[in-house]
Amino acid sequence: MKKITISIQDNTLIFKYRTNKPVAVNLLNTNVISDNELVFSDEYIEKNKKIVGLFLCDLVNDKSITDITISNNDMALLVLDVLKGLKNIEVLSLNDDETISYELCEKISKSTNIKMVNCYSIPAFLIEMLDKNNIKVESRNEVLFTSNFMLDNNLSSFSQIYYKNSVKFGEIITNEDIEDFNSLCNINKYLKNIHLDKYNHNDIMKIIDVIKKNKRKNIVIQLHDDIDDPDIIEELKAINKEACKKNSIKLKLVYSKDYLEKNYLKQITFTTLSICSLIIFLIIGGAFGYLVYDNYKSEKKVNEQVEFAEDLLNDENFDDSLIEAPAVNEDDGSSYLTYQFINNYERLLTVNKDTVGWITVKGTNINYPVVQTTDNSYYLKRNFYKNKDSNGWVFMDYRNSGYSLDQNTIIYAHNRYYSGVMFGTLNRVVDEKWYTNDSNLYITFNTLYNEYQWKIFSVYSIDVTNDYLYTNFKNDIDYAAFLNKLKDRSDIPLSTNVSVDDKIITLSTCLDDNKRLVVHAVLQK
């Protein structure tokens, strides 16, 4: 804690640090030493600026004081905050033999009544700042201080500092250069480029610290040095990563023309590789971005169709008169009308007359209405609305009956692995965590007329073949041989029983152009 004495001499209020007289321990804040001298602690003034200011205001008015003398520039920063409400003060004298700082100059310029400042020295650009506020400056030092930084960048006026968009530093950077650069960052609004002639880690960090301190953004530091030392280059990369990117600063290494000519081939190779890498990166990034977007669109489009179908089934206000009577089945002379629809499935016929049921597989995203037409190719490229769609839809083999179950009911769909639509999540059945959960083994496949539950008894991948795609069999011997073959193929251990008295369901999808993933489940009675 420092003690500041305030004394009056003629029409001048004098502030200085008390060093020559001891102060009693009990004088912690203020004490009248004589009729013309007061003592305050700097802490007290800092915490009680308004109280001290009101006290000094009365003192200034009573004694007709017009001048202030402050012995220390740092003290002046505190004192000016206290005295900013005083209207009679016109002259400020700074007795410190130090160059006035930008921060102090800014405080003086905001003191509306000060008309004259006397100081040891002041940079030219700060004189211009005070002059704009009609404050005259007297300097006791005949030669105004100017750093190499200010000289090299021709920064002799406030306007030149304010509008400067590019500055440079010489090979040797002094503390005075850094101080003036800090002042520039306080004033300037357009700085974008900083040029350095020589690499020096400490200098670069000092410059970056000043930029960070002043919260400047989007500045490029260009280092004009022919550096080929791998260690230094790695050091620059580290600076760029840790210090620069966090503050939107870019550190750029600029080689000289002579260096580039001597290393032409090396540079060409490096540039070519960089361009190639960039092109490859853009191609891969573009392809990946397109894939992500396409998958997002696919998932959204499919989900909208499923949600529409579900809403249709649950709509309490649905007008059943909109449902047209289905055509008579010519194979057995039966009509759909001879069957009782369940779960309002007849409503799905108003959207797609090819609807034959609904399939759900636990632990996957498979939850779709199932369609069927006169071939097994139409719904490979058509959705539930019969619009062209690369996702296709879930469809029943054209040979199967949509209202009476065959021995083997076969259902197909594309394996849209990345978007997870259609049978894109059927791959989960080979995951041990999935198939060891017994409840996951139950598949729901309802026709329009009956609810059915099926339990998985075989899962496998196989090269493209049709030997599991039979729908009915001539006799029990053939059917038994077929079932045994399916059970023996299973890639996972399953204990589900199946016999010739049972009916089964088969889910088939692509793993790639040459392989299929197949799931067989038996109807539970």
WOUR-V359729 format. One record per pair of residues at least 6 apart in sequence whose C-alpha atoms are under 7 Angstrom apart, sorted by the first residue. I is the first residue (numbers start at 1). J is the second residue. Records with the same first field share a line. If there is no record, write none. Layout:
BEGIN
I: J, J
END
This chain:
BEGIN
1: 41, 42, 43
2: 41, 42
3: 17, 18, 39, 40, 41, 42
4: 15, 16, 17, 18, 39, 40, 41, 42
5: 15, 16, 17, 18, 37, 38, 39, 40
6: 13, 14, 15, 16, 37, 38, 39
7: 13, 14, 15, 36, 37, 38
8: 14, 36, 37
11: 64, 65, 66, 67
12: 65, 66, 67, 68, 69
13: 65, 67, 68, 69
14: 68, 69, 70
15: 69, 70, 71
16: 70, 71
29: 40, 41, 44
30: 39, 40, 41
31: 38, 39
32: 38, 39
45: 52
49: 82
50: 82
52: 82
53: 82, 83
57: 86
65: 88, 89
66: 88, 89, 90, 91
67: 89, 90, 91, 92
68: 91, 92, 93
69: 92, 93, 94
70: 76, 93, 94, 95
71: 94, 95, 96
72: 94, 95, 96
73: 94, 96
77: 104
84: 111
87: 113
89: 113, 114
90: 113, 114, 115, 116
91: 114, 115, 116, 117
92: 114, 116, 117, 118
93: 117, 118, 119
94: 118, 119
95: 119
96: 120
97: 120
98: 120, 121
99: 120, 121, 122
100: 121, 122
102: 183
105: 126
109: 130, 133
114: 135
115: 134, 135, 136
116: 135, 136, 137
117: 136, 137, 138
118: 137, 138, 139
119: 138, 139, 140
120: 139, 140, 141
121: 139, 140, 141, 144, 145
122: 144, 145
123: 144, 145, 146
124: 156, 157
125: 156, 157, 158
126: 158
127: 137
128: 157, 158
129: 158
147: 176, 177
148: 177
149: 169, 177
153: 167, 168
155: 161
161: 184, 188
162: 187, 188, 189
163: 188, 189, 190
164: 188, 190, 191
165: 190, 191, 192, 193
166: 191, 192, 193, 194
167: 193, 194, 195
168: 194, 195, 196
169: 195, 196, 197
170: 196, 197
171: 197, 198
173: 203
182: 210
185: 214
186: 214
192: 218, 219, 220
193: 219, 220, 221
194: 220, 221, 222
195: 221, 222, 223
196: 222, 223, 224
197: 223, 224, 225
198: 223, 224, 225
199: 223, 225
212: 247
217: 247, 248, 249
218: 248, 249
219: 249, 250
220: 249, 250, 251, 252
221: 250, 251, 252
222: 251, 252, 253, 254
223: 252, 253, 254
224: 253, 254, 255
225: 254, 255
226: 255, 256, 259
240: 250, 251
244: 250
295: 418, 419
296: 419
298: 419
299: 419, 421
306: 368
309: 348
312: 347
313: 344, 345, 347
323: 347, 350
326: 336
327: 335
328: 334, 335, 336
329: 335
339: 449
340: 449
341: 448, 449
342: 448, 449, 450
345: 448
346: 448
348: 355
349: 355
351: 385
352: 384, 385
354: 371, 372, 373
355: 369, 370, 371, 372
356: 370, 371, 372, 402, 447, 448
357: 369, 370, 445, 446, 447, 448
358: 368, 369, 370, 445, 446, 447
359: 367, 368, 369, 370, 444, 445, 446
360: 366, 367, 368, 443, 444, 445
361: 367, 443, 444
362: 440, 443
363: 440
364: 425, 426
365: 420, 421, 425
366: 422, 423
370: 394, 395, 396
371: 394, 395, 396
372: 395, 396, 397, 398
373: 398
374: 398
375: 398
376: 397, 398
379: 392, 393, 395
380: 392, 393
381: 388, 389, 390, 391, 392
382: 388, 389, 392, 393
383: 389, 392, 393
384: 393
391: 414
392: 414
393: 413, 422
394: 411, 412, 413, 422
395: 411, 412, 413
396: 410, 411, 412
397: 410, 411
400: 406, 409, 471
402: 447
403: 447, 449
406: 471, 472, 503
407: 471, 472, 503, 504
408: 470, 471, 472, 503, 504, 505, 506
409: 471, 504, 505, 506
410: 505, 506, 507
411: 506, 507, 508
412: 507, 508, 509
413: 422, 423, 508, 509
414: 422, 423, 509, 510
415: 422, 423, 424, 509, 510, 511
416: 422, 423, 424
417: 424, 425
423: 509
428: 434
429: 435
430: 492
434: 440
435: 441
441: 455, 456
442: 453, 454, 455, 456
443: 453, 454, 455
444: 452, 453, 454
445: 452, 453
446: 452
453: 523, 524
454: 521, 522, 523, 524
455: 521, 522, 523, 524
456: 496, 520, 521, 522
457: 487, 494, 495, 496, 520, 521, 522
458: 486, 487, 490, 494, 519, 520, 521
459: 490, 491, 492, 518, 519, 520
460: 489, 490, 491, 517, 518, 519
461: 515, 516, 517, 518
462: 515, 516, 517
463: 514, 515, 516
464: 514, 515, 516
473: 479
476: 500
479: 500
480: 499, 500
498: 522
502: 522, 523
503: 522, 523
504: 520, 521, 522, 523
505: 520, 521, 522
506: 519, 520, 521
507: 518, 519, 520
508: 516, 517, 518, 519
509: 516, 517, 518
510: 516, 517
511: 517
END
